[in-house]
Amino acid sequence: MKYERIKSKIDKIISGRIFLRKFFYGILNIFLLRAWYVKREVKNFFNSRNDKINVLDAGCGFGQYSYLIAKRFKNSEVIGVDINENRIKDCEDFARAVKIENLRFEIADLTKLNFSDKFDLILAIDVMEHIKNDETVFENFYKAMRKNGLLIISTPSNLGGSDVHSDEEESFIEEHVRSGYEADEIKSKLEKAGFKNITLKYSYGRWGEFIVETYGENSDPFAWEKFYFCRASSFVLSRNFWCGIFSDVA
C-alpha cells in the first residue's frame, strides 16, 4: 500500500476547510491508540514544568499534535516541521485561520536539522520508520534538545508494528524503510546519539498488557499491536526520552 497517496487525498479534502481539519484531528486522536499515549506523556511533562516550553513536532504530517499542544498549553511555543511543502503550507494557513499565535510550521529535512540547544520537548510520531538514515536524525534531535528535555518517539517494533510477523514478510506500507526496530537496536542507536536512561515499552493499552503478561508477547490477539514508546535522558543529568511500542498500525 502506498500510504502517502492516501494522505495526499486527505490533504485535498481538508485543505482550507477549518471544520473538516478539526474534525479529522479529532478522529485521529480518538482512533489512533498511539495518540492516547502521546497526549498522556505530553500532559505529564507540562504538568512537571512551570516555565515556557519550546516544542518541536518533527515530521508533523497533518499537524494534529502541533495544534493540540499549542492550543492546550499556552506556555508552549510549537514548531511543526515536515519535508512535504504542500502539507506545511496547509498547516500554516490553518494556524493563521484559527489564530494560534504560539504555533508555526516550517519545511525541514530531519536528516539536515540544524537546531542547537533549543527545544524542551521533541515529538517524532510515526516518523522514524520512513527515514533510512535514522542515526543522523537521532544525533540531530540530541543536539536540538535542551538539558532536562523530553523526546517522545512512536515507531513500529519488529514484532508486528508494521503488520510484519516474520523475517520473510515486508510492511504493507511501501514507504516504510524498515518493518520495525528491535528493542536493542533502537536503544543502542539512541545511546550512540547521546541519550541515557532509555526505557522501552509496548503501548497497546491496559487490557493488551494483561493479555501479554498472561499469555506472552506473541499472543495472537495482539500480534499486530507492537509499537515502541521510550524514555531516556541525555547529558549526565536528565534529558528524558520516551520511545514506545505502540499498538495500532502506522
One Martini backbone bead per residue (centre of mass of N, CA, C, O) as a GRO file, in nm:
protein
  250
    1MET     BB    1   0.095   0.037   0.024
    2LYS     BB    2   0.041   0.383  -0.054
    3TYR     BB    3   0.007   0.603   0.195
    4GLU     BB    4   0.061   0.882   0.061
    5ARG     BB    5  -0.188   0.883  -0.120
    6ILE     BB    6  -0.393   0.902   0.107
    7LYS     BB    7  -0.285   1.165   0.234
    8SER     BB    8  -0.328   1.340  -0.021
    9LYS     BB    9  -0.636   1.314  -0.021
   10ILE     BB   10  -0.677   1.441   0.256
   11ASP     BB   11  -0.554   1.712   0.195
   12LYS     BB   12  -0.773   1.797  -0.014
   13ILE     BB   13  -1.017   1.784   0.183
   14ILE     BB   14  -0.891   1.983   0.429
   15SER     BB   15  -0.813   2.211   0.261
   16GLY     BB   16  -0.942   2.513   0.386
   17ARG     BB   17  -1.102   2.333   0.618
   18ILE     BB   18  -1.148   2.378   0.938
   19PHE     BB   19  -1.360   2.176   1.033
   20LEU     BB   20  -1.241   1.921   0.897
   21ARG     BB   21  -0.967   1.929   1.038
   22LYS     BB   22  -1.073   1.910   1.327
   23PHE     BB   23  -1.224   1.646   1.283
   24PHE     BB   24  -0.979   1.480   1.198
   25TYR     BB   25  -0.820   1.515   1.455
   26GLY     BB   26  -1.031   1.379   1.636
   27ILE     BB   27  -1.016   1.102   1.504
   28LEU     BB   28  -0.719   1.046   1.560
   29ASN     BB   29  -0.736   1.078   1.878
   30ILE     BB   30  -0.933   0.830   1.908
   31PHE     BB   31  -0.822   0.583   1.701
   32LEU     BB   32  -0.528   0.639   1.793
   33LEU     BB   33  -0.360   0.499   2.043
   34ARG     BB   34  -0.097   0.663   2.041
   35ALA     BB   35  -0.229   0.937   2.118
   36TRP     BB   36  -0.281   0.871   2.414
   37TYR     BB   37   0.016   0.849   2.497
   38VAL     BB   38   0.116   1.121   2.406
   39LYS     BB   39  -0.078   1.302   2.571
   40ARG     BB   40   0.008   1.198   2.847
   41GLU     BB   41   0.312   1.276   2.834
   42VAL     BB   42   0.271   1.573   2.774
   43LYS     BB   43   0.110   1.644   3.025
   44ASN     BB   44   0.320   1.553   3.234
   45PHE     BB   45   0.538   1.749   3.144
   46PHE     BB   46   0.384   2.017   3.188
   47ASN     BB   47   0.318   1.960   3.494
   48SER     BB   48   0.645   1.970   3.562
   49ARG     BB   49   0.615   2.265   3.438
   50ASN     BB   50   0.631   2.646   3.449
   51ASP     BB   51   0.759   2.711   3.195
   52LYS     BB   52   0.869   2.758   2.897
   53ILE     BB   53   0.787   2.556   2.600
   54ASN     BB   54   0.978   2.407   2.355
   55VAL     BB   55   0.850   2.272   2.042
   56LEU     BB   56   0.904   1.972   1.839
   57ASP     BB   57   0.745   1.859   1.538
   58ALA     BB   58   0.875   1.583   1.389
   59GLY     BB   59   0.700   1.512   1.138
   60CYS     BB   60   0.389   1.641   1.148
   61GLY     BB   61   0.219   1.644   0.899
   62PHE     BB   62  -0.100   1.745   0.972
   63GLY     BB   63  -0.062   1.883   1.282
   64GLN     BB   64  -0.213   1.770   1.543
   65TYR     BB   65   0.001   1.800   1.772
   66SER     BB   66   0.068   2.093   1.743
   67TYR     BB   67  -0.219   2.197   1.794
   68LEU     BB   68  -0.276   2.068   2.066
   69ILE     BB   69  -0.044   2.202   2.227
   70ALA     BB   70  -0.087   2.504   2.159
   71LYS     BB   71  -0.384   2.517   2.266
   72ARG     BB   72  -0.349   2.393   2.562
   73PHE     BB   73  -0.047   2.528   2.592
   74LYS     BB   74   0.042   2.856   2.659
   75ASN     BB   75   0.361   2.783   2.740
   76SER     BB   76   0.399   2.735   2.433
   77GLU     BB   77   0.635   2.670   2.156
   78VAL     BB   78   0.551   2.571   1.824
   79ILE     BB   79   0.718   2.346   1.589
   80GLY     BB   80   0.642   2.236   1.266
   81VAL     BB   81   0.794   1.971   1.073
   82ASP     BB   82   0.840   1.912   0.711
   83ILE     BB   83   0.895   1.792   0.376
   84ASN     BB   84   0.604   1.878   0.301
   85GLU     BB   85   0.505   2.162   0.154
   86ASN     BB   86   0.192   2.149   0.130
   87ARG     BB   87   0.137   2.067   0.424
   88ILE     BB   88   0.265   2.315   0.554
   89LYS     BB   89   0.087   2.527   0.425
   90ASP     BB   90  -0.179   2.426   0.543
   91CYS     BB   91  -0.091   2.459   0.838
   92GLU     BB   92  -0.039   2.762   0.827
   93ASP     BB   93  -0.325   2.847   0.741
   94PHE     BB   94  -0.464   2.727   0.987
   95ALA     BB   95  -0.317   2.882   1.214
   96ARG     BB   96  -0.416   3.159   1.115
   97ALA     BB   97  -0.726   3.105   1.120
   98VAL     BB   98  -0.718   3.022   1.445
   99LYS     BB   99  -0.518   3.207   1.605
  100ILE     BB  100  -0.225   3.068   1.677
  101GLU     BB  101   0.064   3.218   1.802
  102ASN     BB  102   0.230   2.941   1.918
  103LEU     BB  103   0.226   2.859   1.596
  104ARG     BB  104   0.448   2.687   1.363
  105PHE     BB  105   0.580   2.630   1.026
  106GLU     BB  106   0.826   2.409   0.860
  107ILE     BB  107   1.059   2.328   0.633
  108ALA     BB  108   1.212   1.993   0.678
  109ASP     BB  109   1.504   1.795   0.718
  110LEU     BB  110   1.600   1.574   0.960
  111THR     BB  111   1.896   1.518   0.840
  112LYS     BB  112   1.928   1.867   0.844
  113LEU     BB  113   1.905   1.957   1.117
  114ASN     BB  114   1.980   2.304   1.282
  115PHE     BB  115   1.959   2.273   1.591
  116SER     BB  116   2.046   2.432   1.921
  117ASP     BB  117   1.948   2.426   2.228
  118LYS     BB  118   1.597   2.466   2.207
  119PHE     BB  119   1.438   2.206   2.315
  120ASP     BB  120   1.215   2.045   2.549
  121LEU     BB  121   1.031   1.917   2.312
  122ILE     BB  122   1.011   1.606   2.121
  123LEU     BB  123   0.849   1.487   1.830
  124ALA     BB  124   0.824   1.135   1.676
  125ILE     BB  125   0.549   1.045   1.491
  126ASP     BB  126   0.565   0.826   1.256
  127VAL     BB  127   0.885   0.851   1.124
  128MET     BB  128   1.139   0.647   1.143
  129GLU     BB  129   1.021   0.436   0.927
  130HIS     BB  130   1.103   0.662   0.682
  131ILE     BB  131   1.417   0.663   0.782
  132LYS     BB  132   1.726   0.553   0.709
  133ASN     BB  133   1.898   0.793   0.857
  134ASP     BB  134   1.854   0.770   1.185
  135GLU     BB  135   2.115   0.853   1.336
  136THR     BB  136   2.120   1.147   1.244
  137VAL     BB  137   1.851   1.224   1.373
  138PHE     BB  138   1.925   1.161   1.667
  139GLU     BB  139   2.157   1.366   1.674
  140ASN     BB  140   1.978   1.614   1.611
  141PHE     BB  141   1.800   1.591   1.857
  142TYR     BB  142   2.018   1.616   2.071
  143LYS     BB  143   2.118   1.897   1.981
  144ALA     BB  144   1.823   2.041   2.006
  145MET     BB  145   1.830   1.981   2.304
  146ARG     BB  146   1.770   2.039   2.620
  147LYS     BB  147   1.808   2.028   2.928
  148ASN     BB  148   1.557   1.830   3.053
  149GLY     BB  149   1.430   1.696   2.821
  150LEU     BB  150   1.184   1.563   2.577
  151LEU     BB  151   1.145   1.248   2.400
  152ILE     BB  152   0.906   1.141   2.152
  153ILE     BB  153   0.843   0.805   2.027
  154SER     BB  154   0.690   0.657   1.737
  155THR     BB  155   0.740   0.305   1.649
  156PRO     BB  156   0.786   0.024   1.506
  157SER     BB  157   0.822  -0.295   1.563
  158ASN     BB  158   0.937  -0.637   1.506
  159LEU     BB  159   0.631  -0.750   1.628
  160GLY     BB  160   0.402  -0.595   1.417
  161GLY     BB  161   0.380  -0.277   1.359
  162SER     BB  162   0.372  -0.346   1.022
  163ASP     BB  163   0.246  -0.631   0.988
  164VAL     BB  164   0.505  -0.803   1.088
  165HIS     BB  165   0.599  -1.168   1.170
  166SER     BB  166   0.858  -1.196   0.978
  167ASP     BB  167   1.145  -1.204   0.782
  168GLU     BB  168   0.974  -1.253   0.505
  169GLU     BB  169   0.828  -1.001   0.560
  170GLU     BB  170   0.651  -0.700   0.468
  171SER     BB  171   0.539  -0.406   0.462
  172PHE     BB  172   0.233  -0.263   0.359
  173ILE     BB  173   0.412  -0.007   0.372
  174GLU     BB  174   0.616   0.120   0.128
  175GLU     BB  175   0.755   0.373   0.287
  176HIS     BB  176   0.897   0.176   0.454
  177VAL     BB  177   1.241   0.105   0.548
  178ARG     BB  178   1.117  -0.055   0.794
  179SER     BB  179   0.938  -0.291   0.988
  180GLY     BB  180   1.127  -0.267   1.254
  181TYR     BB  181   1.240  -0.250   1.575
  182GLU     BB  182   1.463  -0.345   1.785
  183ALA     BB  183   1.525  -0.278   2.101
  184ASP     BB  184   1.840  -0.276   2.090
  185GLU     BB  185   1.869  -0.097   1.843
  186ILE     BB  186   1.735   0.172   1.935
  187LYS     BB  187   1.895   0.199   2.195
  188SER     BB  188   2.184   0.214   2.072
  189LYS     BB  189   2.131   0.464   1.892
  190LEU     BB  190   2.061   0.657   2.123
  191GLU     BB  191   2.322   0.625   2.280
  192LYS     BB  192   2.509   0.722   2.050
  193ALA     BB  193   2.371   1.016   2.050
  194GLY     BB  194   2.343   1.049   2.405
  195PHE     BB  195   2.139   0.890   2.537
  196LYS     BB  196   1.974   0.812   2.852
  197ASN     BB  197   1.771   0.620   3.029
  198ILE     BB  198   1.641   0.393   2.856
  199THR     BB  199   1.303   0.312   2.771
  200LEU     BB  200   1.071   0.037   2.699
  201LYS     BB  201   0.735  -0.006   2.546
  202TYR     BB  202   0.434  -0.117   2.516
  203SER     BB  203   0.120   0.030   2.349
  204TYR     BB  204  -0.193  -0.151   2.415
  205GLY     BB  205  -0.294  -0.124   2.682
  206ARG     BB  206  -0.421  -0.275   2.958
  207TRP     BB  207  -0.533  -0.537   2.819
  208GLY     BB  208  -0.282  -0.599   2.655
  209GLU     BB  209  -0.093  -0.636   2.898
  210PHE     BB  210  -0.249  -0.869   3.023
  211ILE     BB  211  -0.222  -1.070   2.790
  212VAL     BB  212   0.088  -1.075   2.780
  213GLU     BB  213   0.136  -1.158   3.077
  214THR     BB  214  -0.030  -1.428   3.039
  215TYR     BB  215   0.058  -1.530   2.714
  216GLY     BB  216   0.244  -1.336   2.577
  217GLU     BB  217   0.382  -1.156   2.304
  218ASN     BB  218   0.249  -1.379   2.080
  219SER     BB  219  -0.033  -1.311   2.100
  220ASP     BB  220  -0.267  -1.305   1.863
  221PRO     BB  221  -0.451  -1.049   1.939
  222PHE     BB  222  -0.142  -0.878   1.953
  223ALA     BB  223   0.060  -0.918   1.707
  224TRP     BB  224   0.005  -0.618   1.564
  225GLU     BB  225   0.055  -0.460   1.854
  226LYS     BB  226   0.377  -0.315   1.785
  227PHE     BB  227   0.491  -0.046   1.954
  228TYR     BB  228   0.699   0.219   2.047
  229PHE     BB  229   0.788   0.345   2.385
  230CYS     BB  230   1.014   0.598   2.521
  231ARG     BB  231   1.284   0.661   2.771
  232ALA     BB  232   1.530   0.929   2.824
  233SER     BB  233   1.871   1.060   2.865
  234SER     BB  234   2.080   1.339   2.871
  235PHE     BB  235   2.351   1.373   2.965
  236VAL     BB  236   2.404   1.346   3.303
  237LEU     BB  237   2.149   1.425   3.328
  238SER     BB  238   1.806   1.497   3.231
  239ARG     BB  239   1.702   1.387   2.906
  240ASN     BB  240   1.420   1.284   2.829
  241PHE     BB  241   1.295   0.960   2.689
  242TRP     BB  242   1.050   0.833   2.464
  243CYS     BB  243   1.003   0.486   2.354
  244GLY     BB  244   0.737   0.329   2.191
  245ILE     BB  245   0.516   0.062   2.164
  246PHE     BB  246   0.263   0.052   1.958
  247SER     BB  247  -0.071  -0.074   1.857
  248ASP     BB  248  -0.110   0.055   1.585
  249VAL     BB  249  -0.110   0.105   1.256
  250ALA     BB  250   0.090   0.318   1.045
   0.00000   0.00000   0.00000
